[in-house]
Amino acid sequence: MVGFDDSAWALRCRPALSMVRQPADQLGRMAAQRVLAQLRGDDTPGEGTLLETSIVWRDSA
């Protein structure tokens, strides 16, 4: 079993859950920058942005 987000509860489960780790700090920073740009009236890209993720293998996989 593999989950997504790699939050702290993944380690408390038995067996410890393998997870896809997403860069939450970078995700939040980029979202805030886009919102501020929209509020300023700047042109913002209409498409999404792909951020690099990694897999944290634990006992569940």
Stockholm file with secondary structure:
# STOCKHOLM 1.0

chainA/1-61         MVGFDDSAWALRCRPALSMVRQPADQLGRMAAQRVLAQLRGDDTPGEGTLLETSIVWRDSA
#=GR chainA/1-61 SS CEEESCCTHHHHSSSCCEEEECCHHHHHHHHHHHHHHHHHTCCCCSSCCCCCCEEECCTTC
#=GC SS_cons        CEEESCCTHHHHSSSCCEEEECCHHHHHHHHHHHHHHHHHTCCCCSSCCCCCCEEECCTTC
//
